[in-house]
Amino acid sequence: QAFSYVPVKGSGDLKCSTCRQSFLDHDKRTRKCQRGKGSFTSSYSCSCNSSYDRHCTVVQTQQEREASGKATGTPWMQAAARDGLPTAHMGGVGGLT
């Protein structure tokens, strides 16, 4: 089981460029249209200027990021903002119970 990027804009999900139906009206795993019109496609691009399908969801703990040599915490967010990276949508799970 894995997470997948779900294309949303604000509180509404994106519509398919092919069938004009909601992303939610497509198969969750294959993204195939339930009406038989191919797979979900969209020309929508997010604040990073990439289309939705160029994204992937990565879930890492702080320990995993540090072990792979990646920055963590406030200094990382400050550096990302300074470099012009879109950070408003970057969040994380603060803990698991």
N, C-alpha and C positions, 0 to 999 in steps of 0.2 A: 504494500500500500504506500502511496506517495501523495504528496500535495501537488497541485497543478495551479498555474496562474489562471485566475478567473477574470476575464475582461469586464471591468465595471468602470463607469464614469459617474462619480458622485454616488448617489444611492441607486442608480439604475444601471442595469447591465447593457451591454452592447447588442446591437442587432446585426444579424448576418448580412453581408453584402450580397449573397446569392439568393437566399430565400426571404430575407427581411424579417425573420423571426428572431426571438430572443436567444441569447447564448444558452439559456436554460432549457430551450426546446431542442437541444442537440445532445447526443449521447455523451455522457460525462467522460468516458475513457477514450473513445475514438473521435469524438466531435462530429460524428456523422449526423446529418439532418434527419429528423424523424419523419419528414415528409418525402424523403428519398431524393433530395436535390443536392447531393454532394456533402461536403464537409463545411464546418463553420469557417468563414473568412470575414475579415474586416480590415478596412483601410485606416481605422482609428490608430492614432499614435499618442503615446502618453507624454508626460513632461520631459522625458529623456530623449524625445524625438525618434524613438524606435516603435515599430508596430507591436501590438500585443503579443504576437506569436514569436517575437524575438526574446521574450522573457521566460525565465524559469524560476521556480521557487526553491530557495536554498535554506535549509534549517540547520543552524550550527549553534552549538553551545559556545560560551565564552572560552572555555577550555579548548575546544576544537579549533576555534579561530586562532588562539594564541599558539597552539601546537603547530599550526600550519604557517605561522609567521605573519598573520594578519592582525592589523590594529583593532583595538576594541575600545569601548567606553567613550566618554566625553571627548577626549582628544581626537578620536577617529571621526566622530560626527562634526566636530569643529573643522577638521581638515577637509572633510567632504564638502561642507558648506563653503569654505574658503575657495575650494577648487571649482565651485559652481555646480556640483552634483545635486540633483533633486533629492532632498532628504525629508521632505514633508511626509512622504508615504513610507519612509523606512521606519519600521518599528520592530518590536520583538516581543516575545513571550518573556515576561519578567521572572517567571518561575513555574514549576510544575508541582502539583500536589498529588 
